[in-house]
């Protein structure tokens, strides 16, 4: 549904006080824009005179970026669903003891999903950064700034998704799981910072 | 037109080998997402019990973020128009001497527009970073990660827009103008890096 709404309507909904869509959906869209721009660089490079040698690699690269784009586009709605489920769990009755127990279990299972969804988004964005590197190295020079925008969007999306992991992890009663997802988010962030800055520097150098 | 297309269609068009939409439009949309998320934080904070003291400031902040969002949303189409005009200028006939002169003039005027549009986008994104700071400082804690996503989106958009200034500036025959826009992009980037990292650190601290 949300992917079918116009960009204007999505931005209006994002700006509103409604709980969804929020930063999680914005992160998935930024990541998808990063993947889309990698595909664009591939599509422009494929068939360019003088760049025949990189064509097989550009074909393979486009296959990977389009797969990640499909995944990230699905996450836009998944993030909304995860957040809505969490809000619904908080609204469950808490009169009897069995009510309370059921509510706590529903909240915990929803927080878990609301933490896994952005972590999955962060993983996909991390993969987009690596694809943007090859697009920036071997892509046609006329669209090299697009490879730069791809990596900037993917890294901002990765950091945004990580923030959503960090804001939900403290509510998890399963501290082992919380520790594991937080550590993975930390690792993706640190490695993503280095890799994305290297791609940016490479692109900045080619832009002139 | 482009703002009325669905998110899915926009991403498909972005991924295609067509010259527009490209990184410039993606940058404007990221900036608009940043402004929208500042508005969201304001909208959620306004009317919250215990946060009455910041309500007048949140109202003023929302006024500014919505103004910037309107401006950035308009830039999505402006970037496409500037790029299309540049492509059209390059395709002008170059048979006679007067053809050639007219073509060069059209190209130069189009490159100028294609440099001014992203610079304007970078300026607006820089302003969004400052608004995100106040949203991150004074906004309701339940949506504080959204203030973080706002600043990450705005800074990525600023860097993306600057890349589009840098890729076009070398084609400008007016070197005084080229030097001026490049210096302004440099300054926005440097100052934006410090300011956005400060907002991110502030939000990261509040997220826990």
HADDOCK unambig.tbl for C-alpha pairs under 7 A between the chains (distance, minus, plus):
assign (segid A and resid 3 and name CA) (segid B and resid 6 and name CA) 6.50 0.50 0.50
assign (segid A and resid 3 and name CA) (segid B and resid 7 and name CA) 5.20 0.50 0.50
assign (segid A and resid 3 and name CA) (segid B and resid 8 and name CA) 5.27 0.50 0.50
assign (segid A and resid 4 and name CA) (segid B and resid 6 and name CA) 4.98 0.50 0.50
assign (segid A and resid 4 and name CA) (segid B and resid 7 and name CA) 6.21 0.50 0.50
assign (segid A and resid 4 and name CA) (segid B and resid 8 and name CA) 6.22 0.50 0.50
assign (segid A and resid 5 and name CA) (segid B and resid 6 and name CA) 5.10 0.50 0.50
assign (segid A and resid 5 and name CA) (segid B and resid 7 and name CA) 6.45 0.50 0.50
assign (segid A and resid 6 and name CA) (segid B and resid 3 and name CA) 6.51 0.50 0.50
assign (segid A and resid 6 and name CA) (segid B and resid 4 and name CA) 4.98 0.50 0.50
assign (segid A and resid 6 and name CA) (segid B and resid 5 and name CA) 5.10 0.50 0.50
assign (segid A and resid 6 and name CA) (segid B and resid 6 and name CA) 4.01 0.50 0.50
assign (segid A and resid 6 and name CA) (segid B and resid 7 and name CA) 5.87 0.50 0.50
assign (segid A and resid 7 and name CA) (segid B and resid 3 and name CA) 5.20 0.50 0.50
assign (segid A and resid 7 and name CA) (segid B and resid 4 and name CA) 6.21 0.50 0.50
assign (segid A and resid 7 and name CA) (segid B and resid 5 and name CA) 6.45 0.50 0.50
assign (segid A and resid 7 and name CA) (segid B and resid 6 and name CA) 5.87 0.50 0.50
assign (segid A and resid 7 and name CA) (segid B and resid 7 and name CA) 5.41 0.50 0.50
assign (segid A and resid 8 and name CA) (segid B and resid 3 and name CA) 5.26 0.50 0.50
assign (segid A and resid 8 and name CA) (segid B and resid 4 and name CA) 6.20 0.50 0.50
assign (segid A and resid 11 and name CA) (segid B and resid 33 and name CA) 6.46 0.50 0.50
assign (segid A and resid 11 and name CA) (segid B and resid 36 and name CA) 6.23 0.50 0.50
assign (segid A and resid 14 and name CA) (segid B and resid 36 and name CA) 5.86 0.50 0.50
assign (segid A and resid 14 and name CA) (segid B and resid 37 and name CA) 6.35 0.50 0.50
assign (segid A and resid 14 and name CA) (segid B and resid 40 and name CA) 6.54 0.50 0.50
assign (segid A and resid 15 and name CA) (segid B and resid 36 and name CA) 4.17 0.50 0.50
assign (segid A and resid 15 and name CA) (segid B and resid 37 and name CA) 5.56 0.50 0.50
assign (segid A and resid 15 and name CA) (segid B and resid 39 and name CA) 5.03 0.50 0.50
assign (segid A and resid 15 and name CA) (segid B and resid 40 and name CA) 4.40 0.50 0.50
assign (segid A and resid 16 and name CA) (segid B and resid 40 and name CA) 5.20 0.50 0.50
assign (segid A and resid 16 and name CA) (segid B and resid 43 and name CA) 6.35 0.50 0.50
assign (segid A and resid 17 and name CA) (segid B and resid 40 and name CA) 5.29 0.50 0.50
assign (segid A and resid 17 and name CA) (segid B and resid 43 and name CA) 4.69 0.50 0.50
assign (segid A and resid 17 and name CA) (segid B and resid 44 and name CA) 4.85 0.50 0.50
assign (segid A and resid 22 and name CA) (segid B and resid 146 and name CA) 6.75 0.50 0.50
assign (segid A and resid 23 and name CA) (segid B and resid 146 and name CA) 4.98 0.50 0.50
assign (segid A and resid 23 and name CA) (segid B and resid 149 and name CA) 5.72 0.50 0.50
assign (segid A and resid 26 and name CA) (segid B and resid 33 and name CA) 6.93 0.50 0.50
assign (segid A and resid 33 and name CA) (segid B and resid 11 and name CA) 6.46 0.50 0.50
assign (segid A and resid 33 and name CA) (segid B and resid 26 and name CA) 6.94 0.50 0.50
assign (segid A and resid 36 and name CA) (segid B and resid 11 and name CA) 6.22 0.50 0.50
assign (segid A and resid 36 and name CA) (segid B and resid 14 and name CA) 5.86 0.50 0.50
assign (segid A and resid 36 and name CA) (segid B and resid 15 and name CA) 4.17 0.50 0.50
assign (segid A and resid 37 and name CA) (segid B and resid 14 and name CA) 6.35 0.50 0.50
assign (segid A and resid 37 and name CA) (segid B and resid 15 and name CA) 5.55 0.50 0.50
assign (segid A and resid 39 and name CA) (segid B and resid 15 and name CA) 5.04 0.50 0.50
assign (segid A and resid 39 and name CA) (segid B and resid 16 and name CA) 6.99 0.50 0.50
assign (segid A and resid 40 and name CA) (segid B and resid 14 and name CA) 6.56 0.50 0.50
assign (segid A and resid 40 and name CA) (segid B and resid 15 and name CA) 4.40 0.50 0.50
assign (segid A and resid 40 and name CA) (segid B and resid 16 and name CA) 5.20 0.50 0.50
assign (segid A and resid 40 and name CA) (segid B and resid 17 and name CA) 5.30 0.50 0.50
assign (segid A and resid 43 and name CA) (segid B and resid 16 and name CA) 6.35 0.50 0.50
assign (segid A and resid 43 and name CA) (segid B and resid 17 and name CA) 4.72 0.50 0.50
assign (segid A and resid 44 and name CA) (segid B and resid 17 and name CA) 4.88 0.50 0.50
assign (segid A and resid 145 and name CA) (segid B and resid 163 and name CA) 6.06 0.50 0.50
assign (segid A and resid 145 and name CA) (segid B and resid 164 and name CA) 6.55 0.50 0.50
assign (segid A and resid 145 and name CA) (segid B and resid 167 and name CA) 6.92 0.50 0.50
assign (segid A and resid 146 and name CA) (segid B and resid 22 and name CA) 6.76 0.50 0.50
assign (segid A and resid 146 and name CA) (segid B and resid 23 and name CA) 4.99 0.50 0.50
assign (segid A and resid 149 and name CA) (segid B and resid 23 and name CA) 5.73 0.50 0.50
assign (segid A and resid 149 and name CA) (segid B and resid 160 and name CA) 5.06 0.50 0.50
assign (segid A and resid 152 and name CA) (segid B and resid 156 and name CA) 5.44 0.50 0.50
assign (segid A and resid 152 and name CA) (segid B and resid 160 and name CA) 6.92 0.50 0.50
assign (segid A and resid 153 and name CA) (segid B and resid 156 and name CA) 6.14 0.50 0.50
assign (segid A and resid 156 and name CA) (segid B and resid 152 and name CA) 5.43 0.50 0.50
assign (segid A and resid 156 and name CA) (segid B and resid 153 and name CA) 6.14 0.50 0.50
assign (segid A and resid 156 and name CA) (segid B and resid 156 and name CA) 6.18 0.50 0.50
assign (segid A and resid 160 and name CA) (segid B and resid 149 and name CA) 5.07 0.50 0.50
assign (segid A and resid 160 and name CA) (segid B and resid 152 and name CA) 6.92 0.50 0.50
assign (segid A and resid 163 and name CA) (segid B and resid 145 and name CA) 6.07 0.50 0.50
assign (segid A and resid 164 and name CA) (segid B and resid 145 and name CA) 6.56 0.50 0.50
assign (segid A and resid 166 and name CA) (segid B and resid 207 and name CA) 6.71 0.50 0.50
assign (segid A and resid 167 and name CA) (segid B and resid 145 and name CA) 6.94 0.50 0.50
assign (segid A and resid 167 and name CA) (segid B and resid 207 and name CA) 5.28 0.50 0.50
assign (segid A and resid 167 and name CA) (segid B and resid 208 and name CA) 6.89 0.50 0.50
assign (segid A and resid 207 and name CA) (segid B and resid 166 and name CA) 6.71 0.50 0.50
assign (segid A and resid 207 and name CA) (segid B and resid 167 and name CA) 5.29 0.50 0.50
assign (segid A and resid 208 and name CA) (segid B and resid 167 and name CA) 6.92 0.50 0.50
